[in-house]
């Protein structure tokens, strides 16, 4: 039963990734693209956690933490670049 729930959740997150990609390609503003990229990072984290539960190993949880840290830093850097035109002061 847990395999079916994991498969359903992975399918939902996969569809969400496709919708995020659609928003990145067709987003009218840069802020829409930033929000879609941040949401895409969250969906990838969820897929990594689901895969870790399915495989029964903790290495994917560590990978999800690394993706979360890189995603946060990249979102902040991209927002600062859009607001100020420079990342490092």
Secondary structure, DSSP 8 states (H G I E B T S, - for coil): -HHHHHHHHHHHHHHHHHHHHHHHHH-SSHHHHHHHHHHHHHHHHHHHHHHHHHHT-SHHHHHHHHHHHHHHHHHHHHHHHHHHS-S--
